[in-house]
Amino acid sequence: MPNVIHFNPKRCTLCKRCETACSNKHFNVFTSFYSKIKAVEFEEEQSYYPITCFQCDDPPCLPACPVGAIEKNEDTGVVTINEEECTGCGACIDECPIKHIFAYDDFGHAIKCDFCGGEPECVKFCKDRAIEWREITEEERAEREKLFTTLAEKLKEVKAL
């Protein structure tokens, strides 16, 4: 089983170092705005979650792309966007259940987490170890799927408002 970014919400303090490390690595700016990872607060649960693309087993963003700019590496499981081919139409964003593909006018194409090619910057800068880069157990995989489903449901609720 390949490594994934594993989240431990019990350790997250919402410091957002993961966000600024990501934006600095990819865009040379220290801002949460351009980050491919977002630390979010769930008030009713009184918890924080650092969230990024889950690299779905069967990613709905992939067939949604009208120009074929999204690919999945079958060996690593990483889903990537070819920025040169992407037109920035947003079809992939619409299909992502947790809305963790982003499009900014500054770039003209969609962006998403690609695990930094196997050395995620967010992991290096998470002093509380709320984000880890490692293989996960079947139990952790089940927890991850539950988190994914919870996030998708919460986003549906927000969209319905």
N, C-alpha and C positions, 0 to 999 in steps of 0.2 A: 504494500500500500504506500503510495507516495506521500511526502510531507504536505501538510496543509497549515494554514494559519489557524491556530486554535485559540479561542477566546475564553477567558476566565472572568466573567463579570463580577465575581466576588472580590477580585483584586483591582478592578478599574476604579480610578479616582477622578476620572474626567479631566485629567491634566492636559490632554490633547497634544502631548508630545508626539504621539504616533502620527497625528495629522500634519504637524509642521515638518516632521522628518520626511514624510512622504512628499509633500509639496516641494520641499527643498531638493530632494533627490531628482524628482521628475521635471520640475519647472524652475528651479533655482530661486524660489521665493519661500519665505517662512510665513505661510498663511494656511489656515484651515480651509479656506474657500476652495482652493485647487486640489485638495487632498483626495486620494482615491480610497481612503479609509475615513470613516466618520465615527466619532465617539458620541453615542446618544444616551439620553436619560429616559428611563421609564419610571415616571413619578409614582404610579400606583404600586409598583414593585419596589420602589426605592432602590433602584439599581442602575448601573451604567453598563453599556455594552459597546466595545469597539467593534464596528461592523464594516466588512468589506465584501467584495464579491465572493460567493461561496463556491465558485467554479463548479456549477451544477453538473451532475452526471449526464443529464440530457438537457443542455442549456437552451431555453426557449428563445434567447437572443440570437442564436446562431441561424436558424432558418428564417428569422424575422428580417435579417439584413438583405435588402434587395440587390446589393452588389457583391455579396459574398465576402465581405471584408472581415468577418468574424470566423476564427478557426479554433479548434480544440486540439491540443496536443494529446494524443491517446496515451503516450508514455507517462507524462507528468500530470495530466488532467487539467492543465491550465488553459483557460479560454482567453484568447488575445484578439485585439482589434488591429488590423493593418491600417495604420493612420493615413497612409498614402491613398488607399482605396476607399476609405470611409468618406461618405458624402455629408455626414452630419444630419441625416434626415430624422433621426430619433426613433426609428422603428424598434431598435433594440431596447431602448429605454422603456418604451411602452410595454414591451413583453417581459422585462425583468420583474419577477415577483417581489423583489425587495428594493427595486429602484436604485441599484448600485452600479449603474452606468451613468455617466454624466456627460453633458455637452455644454461647452462654453463658447460664446461667440468669438473669444480670443483665439481659439484653436481651429474651428471649422470642422472638427471631427469629434466623435465620441471618445471618452477615456474610461478605463476601468482598471482595477487591480490585476496585475500580471505576476504577482509574487516577486517582483523585482528580479526576475530571472533566476529565482531560487535562493536569494538572500534578502528577504524582506526588510526594508529599512525601518518600518514601524516596529518590528520585533526588537531590533538593536537598541531603539531609543525608549522602549517601554520599561521604565525603571521599576515598576510594580509587578512585572511579569504577568500582566493581564493578557498579553498577546505572546504566543509561543509558536515557533516554527518546528513542527515535528510530526511524526506519525501519530495517529490517534487510535485508541482502542475502539472496539465495536460499541462499547457503552458510550464513549465520547462521541462517536459518529451518530448514535441515536440522539444524544443530547443536542448535537449540532443540527440534526434534521428537525428536532422539536423547535429550536431557536429560529431556524429558517421559516418554519410554518407559522410561528408566533409573529415574526416580523412581517411576513406576507399578509397575515390577517389584520395586524394593526394598520398597515398601509392601506388596506381595503377600507377599513373604518374611516381613516382620515380622508380618503378619496370620496367616500360617501357623504361626508359633511358638507 
